[in-house]
Amino acid sequence: YVVSMDYKQFSTDSDCVYLRLNVDVPWQDLWREAEPHRDRCVNKDYGTDQGTKTSEGWSAGSLHGHGFDQINSRHSYEQPLRGLDTGYRWTPWVESECPITVDYFKHQFTPHTQYRRVRWMWLAPGGWIAPHVDDDQRCVDINIAVNNPNNCTFEYDDQNIPFAPGTAYILATHYRHAVYNRSDQWRLHIQINPGKDHTPWLDDVIGESWDRYHNTIYRSDQ
């Protein structure tokens, strides 16, 4: 049993899989600003060398990153996208057309400008993302549910993270996970890669969240 927790500890604790964050999320406003731009997002459905699909109905757009349609990690691109974090910036049209969303991430949610990627992650009705791992080393993201319909699940093995609209979780995504949207509505999450230059705000939130939610945390040895 760990008596306290901060971002570094979560990022290096090998058996903490997810933790709900004690934050307020204006999810109705985030949804209202995002929904008109859903069709601008980039398809993330990929196939394997064997021709099998790894997802269906998955798309994304970078609110903050190298560019709206550059939705993958910088290691997926040629220079000059690879390299310094100074290449991460807010997408100009998102700043002008989604002011509540940008203001929330600039001034309320871990208020700083050192994010790496902040992305809309859409999953269509009936869509799915096959079981996968994001890295072969410990990999941590924050996932905010903007719209998470009933019958839409984010699964670690046989555990379903109890996402609901307006909830946020910090996740260790190097563990095998999958997403299924068995509803007739679009699912929208915002995924955040905080980067190394996080603020004390995030440490405080993770500490408060650990105190409040640690009894329900899922650990890899459970």
DRENDO-1510 file (C-alpha; in Angstrom, 1 decimal, always signed):
<recs>
REC; n; res; u; v; w
REC; 1; TYR; +0.0; +0.0; +0.0 .
REC; 2; VAL; +1.4; +3.4; -1.1 .
REC; 3; VAL; +0.5; +6.2; +1.4 .
REC; 4; SER; +0.9; +9.0; -1.1 .
REC; 5; MET; +1.2; +9.6; -4.9 .
REC; 6; ASP; +2.4; +12.2; -7.3 .
REC; 7; TYR; +3.0; +12.3; -11.1 .
REC; 8; LYS; +6.5; +10.9; -10.9 .
REC; 9; GLN; +5.5; +8.1; -8.6 .
REC; 10; PHE; +2.5; +7.1; -10.8 .
REC; 11; SER; +4.8; +7.3; -13.9 .
REC; 12; THR; +7.3; +4.9; -12.4 .
REC; 13; ASP; +5.1; +2.7; -10.1 .
REC; 14; SER; +5.0; -0.5; -12.2 .
REC; 15; ASP; +1.6; -1.8; -10.9 .
REC; 16; CYS; -0.6; +1.3; -10.9 .
REC; 17; VAL; -2.8; +0.9; -14.0 .
REC; 18; TYR; -5.2; +3.8; -13.6 .
REC; 19; LEU; -6.4; +6.4; -11.1 .
REC; 20; ARG; -9.4; +8.6; -11.3 .
REC; 21; LEU; -8.5; +12.3; -11.1 .
REC; 22; ASN; -10.3; +14.6; -8.7 .
REC; 23; VAL; -11.0; +17.4; -11.3 .
REC; 24; ASP; -14.0; +19.3; -12.6 .
REC; 25; VAL; -14.5; +19.1; -16.3 .
REC; 26; PRO; -16.9; +21.3; -18.3 .
REC; 27; TRP; -17.8; +18.4; -20.6 .
REC; 28; GLN; -20.9; +19.9; -22.0 .
REC; 29; ASP; -19.0; +23.0; -23.3 .
REC; 30; LEU; -16.1; +20.8; -24.5 .
REC; 31; TRP; -18.6; +18.6; -26.4 .
REC; 32; ARG; -20.4; +21.6; -27.9 .
REC; 33; GLU; -17.2; +23.0; -29.3 .
REC; 34; ALA; -15.8; +19.7; -30.5 .
REC; 35; GLU; -18.8; +18.2; -32.2 .
REC; 36; PRO; -19.0; +20.5; -35.3 .
REC; 37; HIS; -15.4; +19.6; -36.1 .
REC; 38; ARG; -15.6; +15.9; -35.9 .
REC; 39; ASP; -15.3; +15.4; -39.7 .
REC; 40; ARG; -12.1; +17.4; -39.7 .
REC; 41; CYS; -10.4; +14.7; -37.7 .
REC; 42; VAL; -7.9; +12.2; -39.1 .
REC; 43; ASN; -8.8; +8.5; -39.5 .
REC; 44; LYS; -6.7; +6.3; -37.1 .
REC; 45; ASP; -7.9; +2.9; -38.5 .
REC; 46; TYR; -4.8; +0.9; -39.3 .
REC; 47; GLY; -4.2; -2.5; -40.6 .
REC; 48; THR; -1.5; -5.1; -40.0 .
REC; 49; ASP; +1.0; -6.5; -42.5 .
REC; 50; GLN; -1.3; -9.6; -42.5 .
REC; 51; GLY; -4.3; -7.4; -43.6 .
REC; 52; THR; -6.3; -7.6; -40.4 .
REC; 53; LYS; -7.8; -4.4; -39.0 .
REC; 54; THR; -6.7; -3.0; -35.6 .
REC; 55; SER; -9.7; -0.6; -35.2 .
REC; 56; GLU; -12.9; +0.6; -36.8 .
REC; 57; GLY; -14.4; +4.1; -36.6 .
REC; 58; TRP; -11.4; +5.7; -34.7 .
REC; 59; SER; -10.3; +9.2; -35.6 .
REC; 60; ALA; -8.4; +12.0; -33.9 .
REC; 61; GLY; -7.2; +15.6; -34.2 .
REC; 62; SER; -4.4; +17.5; -32.3 .
REC; 63; LEU; -5.6; +20.5; -30.4 .
REC; 64; HIS; -2.1; +20.9; -29.3 .
REC; 65; GLY; +0.8; +19.3; -31.0 .
REC; 66; HIS; +2.7; +19.6; -34.2 .
REC; 67; GLY; -0.4; +20.3; -36.3 .
REC; 68; PHE; -4.0; +19.3; -36.2 .
REC; 69; ASP; -3.6; +16.3; -38.6 .
REC; 70; GLN; -0.3; +15.1; -37.1 .
REC; 71; ILE; -1.9; +12.9; -34.5 .
REC; 72; ASN; +0.9; +10.4; -33.8 .
REC; 73; SER; +4.0; +10.7; -31.7 .
REC; 74; ARG; +6.8; +12.8; -33.0 .
REC; 75; HIS; +8.9; +9.7; -33.6 .
REC; 76; SER; +6.4; +8.8; -36.4 .
REC; 77; TYR; +7.5; +11.7; -38.5 .
REC; 78; GLU; +10.6; +12.9; -40.3 .
REC; 79; GLN; +12.6; +15.9; -39.2 .
REC; 80; PRO; +11.9; +18.7; -38.2 .
REC; 81; LEU; +8.9; +17.3; -36.3 .
REC; 82; ARG; +11.1; +15.0; -34.3 .
REC; 83; GLY; +13.1; +16.7; -31.6 .
REC; 84; LEU; +12.5; +19.6; -29.2 .
REC; 85; ASP; +9.3; +20.0; -27.4 .
REC; 86; THR; +9.2; +23.6; -28.6 .
REC; 87; GLY; +7.6; +22.1; -31.7 .
REC; 88; TYR; +4.4; +21.6; -29.7 .
REC; 89; ARG; +1.8; +24.4; -30.0 .
REC; 90; TRP; -1.9; +25.1; -30.1 .
REC; 91; THR; -3.6; +24.7; -33.4 .
REC; 92; PRO; -4.5; +28.2; -34.5 .
REC; 93; TRP; -8.0; +27.5; -35.7 .
REC; 94; VAL; -8.8; +25.5; -32.5 .
REC; 95; GLU; -7.7; +28.5; -30.4 .
REC; 96; SER; -10.2; +30.7; -32.3 .
REC; 97; GLU; -13.1; +28.3; -32.7 .
REC; 98; CYS; -12.9; +26.4; -29.4 .
REC; 99; PRO; -12.1; +29.1; -26.9 .
REC; 100; ILE; -13.6; +27.4; -23.9 .
REC; 101; THR; -11.7; +24.2; -24.6 .
REC; 102; VAL; -8.4; +26.0; -25.0 .
REC; 103; ASP; -9.0; +28.2; -21.9 .
REC; 104; TYR; -9.7; +25.1; -19.8 .
REC; 105; PHE; -6.4; +23.5; -20.7 .
REC; 106; LYS; -4.4; +26.8; -20.5 .
REC; 107; HIS; -5.8; +28.1; -17.2 .
REC; 108; GLN; -7.7; +25.4; -15.3 .
REC; 109; PHE; -6.5; +21.9; -16.1 .
REC; 110; THR; -2.8; +21.6; -15.1 .
REC; 111; PRO; -2.4; +25.2; -16.1 .
REC; 112; HIS; +0.7; +25.6; -18.1 .
REC; 113; THR; +1.8; +25.6; -21.8 .
REC; 114; GLN; +4.2; +22.6; -21.7 .
REC; 115; TYR; +1.8; +20.0; -23.0 .
REC; 116; ARG; +2.9; +17.6; -25.7 .
REC; 117; ARG; -0.1; +16.3; -27.5 .
REC; 118; VAL; -3.7; +17.2; -26.5 .
REC; 119; ARG; -6.0; +15.3; -28.9 .
REC; 120; TRP; -9.7; +14.8; -29.6 .
REC; 121; MET; -10.2; +11.0; -29.8 .
REC; 122; TRP; -13.4; +10.0; -31.5 .
REC; 123; LEU; -14.9; +6.5; -31.8 .
REC; 124; ALA; -18.0; +6.0; -34.0 .
REC; 125; PRO; -21.1; +4.1; -33.0 .
REC; 126; GLY; -20.2; +0.5; -33.3 .
REC; 127; GLY; -16.5; +1.3; -33.4 .
REC; 128; TRP; -13.7; -0.5; -31.7 .
REC; 129; ILE; -10.0; -0.4; -31.0 .
REC; 130; ALA; -8.5; -3.9; -30.7 .
REC; 131; PRO; -6.4; -4.9; -27.7 .
REC; 132; HIS; -3.0; -3.3; -27.9 .
REC; 133; VAL; -0.2; -1.7; -25.9 .
REC; 134; ASP; +1.0; +1.9; -26.5 .
REC; 135; ASP; +4.7; +1.2; -25.7 .
REC; 136; ASP; +6.9; -1.6; -24.4 .
REC; 137; GLN; +8.0; +0.6; -21.5 .
REC; 138; ARG; +5.8; +2.4; -18.9 .
REC; 139; CYS; +3.7; +5.0; -20.8 .
REC; 140; VAL; +1.3; +7.4; -19.0 .
REC; 141; ASP; -1.5; +9.5; -20.5 .
REC; 142; ILE; -4.5; +11.4; -19.1 .
REC; 143; ASN; -7.9; +10.6; -20.6 .
REC; 144; ILE; -10.9; +12.9; -20.2 .
REC; 145; ALA; -14.3; +11.6; -21.1 .
REC; 146; VAL; -16.3; +14.3; -22.9 .
REC; 147; ASN; -19.0; +12.0; -24.1 .
REC; 148; ASN; -18.9; +8.3; -23.0 .
REC; 149; PRO; -22.2; +6.7; -23.9 .
REC; 150; ASN; -23.6; +3.7; -22.1 .
REC; 151; ASN; -22.3; +0.5; -23.6 .
REC; 152; CYS; -19.0; +2.2; -24.4 .
REC; 153; THR; -16.1; +0.5; -22.5 .
REC; 154; PHE; -12.4; +1.1; -22.0 .
REC; 155; GLU; -11.1; -2.3; -20.9 .
REC; 156; TYR; -7.9; -3.6; -19.2 .
REC; 157; ASP; -8.2; -7.3; -19.5 .
REC; 158; ASP; -11.5; -8.0; -17.7 .
REC; 159; GLN; -11.6; -4.6; -15.9 .
REC; 160; ASN; -13.7; -1.8; -17.3 .
REC; 161; ILE; -12.7; +1.8; -16.4 .
REC; 162; PRO; -15.9; +3.4; -15.2 .
REC; 163; PHE; -15.7; +6.4; -17.5 .
REC; 164; ALA; -18.7; +8.8; -17.5 .
REC; 165; PRO; -19.0; +12.2; -19.1 .
REC; 166; GLY; -16.8; +14.6; -17.2 .
REC; 167; THR; -14.5; +12.1; -15.6 .
REC; 168; ALA; -10.7; +12.0; -16.0 .
REC; 169; TYR; -8.3; +9.2; -15.4 .
REC; 170; ILE; -4.5; +9.0; -15.5 .
REC; 171; LEU; -3.7; +5.7; -17.3 .
REC; 172; ALA; -0.7; +3.5; -17.8 .
REC; 173; THR; -1.2; +2.6; -21.4 .
REC; 174; HIS; +1.7; +0.2; -21.8 .
REC; 175; TYR; -0.7; -2.4; -20.3 .
REC; 176; ARG; -2.9; -4.2; -22.8 .
REC; 177; HIS; -6.2; -2.3; -23.3 .
REC; 178; ALA; -9.1; -2.0; -25.7 .
REC; 179; VAL; -12.1; +0.2; -26.4 .
REC; 180; TYR; -15.5; -0.8; -27.7 .
REC; 181; ASN; -18.4; +1.5; -28.5 .
REC; 182; ARG; -21.5; -0.7; -28.5 .
REC; 183; SER; -23.8; +2.3; -28.6 .
REC; 184; ASP; -25.5; +4.4; -31.3 .
REC; 185; GLN; -23.7; +7.6; -30.2 .
REC; 186; TRP; -20.3; +9.0; -30.8 .
REC; 187; ARG; -17.8; +8.6; -28.1 .
REC; 188; LEU; -15.3; +11.5; -27.5 .
REC; 189; HIS; -12.4; +11.6; -25.2 .
REC; 190; ILE; -9.6; +14.1; -24.9 .
REC; 191; GLN; -6.2; +12.5; -24.4 .
REC; 192; ILE; -3.4; +14.5; -22.8 .
REC; 193; ASN; +0.3; +13.8; -22.9 .
REC; 194; PRO; +1.5; +16.1; -20.1 .
REC; 195; GLY; +5.2; +15.9; -20.9 .
REC; 196; LYS; +8.1; +16.2; -18.4 .
REC; 197; ASP; +7.5; +19.8; -17.5 .
REC; 198; HIS; +4.3; +19.3; -15.5 .
REC; 199; THR; +3.4; +21.8; -12.8 .
REC; 200; PRO; +2.9; +21.2; -9.0 .
REC; 201; TRP; -0.8; +21.4; -9.8 .
REC; 202; LEU; -0.7; +18.0; -11.4 .
REC; 203; ASP; +1.2; +16.5; -8.4 .
REC; 204; ASP; -1.4; +18.0; -6.0 .
REC; 205; VAL; -4.3; +16.6; -8.0 .
REC; 206; ILE; -2.8; +13.2; -8.2 .
REC; 207; GLY; -2.1; +13.3; -4.4 .
REC; 208; GLU; -5.7; +14.4; -3.7 .
REC; 209; SER; -7.0; +11.8; -6.1 .
REC; 210; TRP; -5.0; +9.0; -4.5 .
REC; 211; ASP; -6.4; +10.0; -1.1 .
REC; 212; ARG; -9.9; +9.9; -2.4 .
REC; 213; TYR; -9.9; +7.0; -4.9 .
REC; 214; HIS; -7.0; +4.7; -4.0 .
REC; 215; ASN; -9.4; +2.1; -2.6 .
REC; 216; THR; -10.8; +1.5; -6.1 .
REC; 217; ILE; -7.6; +1.7; -8.1 .
REC; 218; TYR; -6.8; -1.2; -10.4 .
REC; 219; ARG; -3.4; -2.7; -10.0 .
REC; 220; SER; -1.7; -5.0; -12.4 .
REC; 221; ASP; -1.4; -7.7; -9.7 .
REC; 222; GLN; -5.1; -7.9; -9.1 .
</recs>
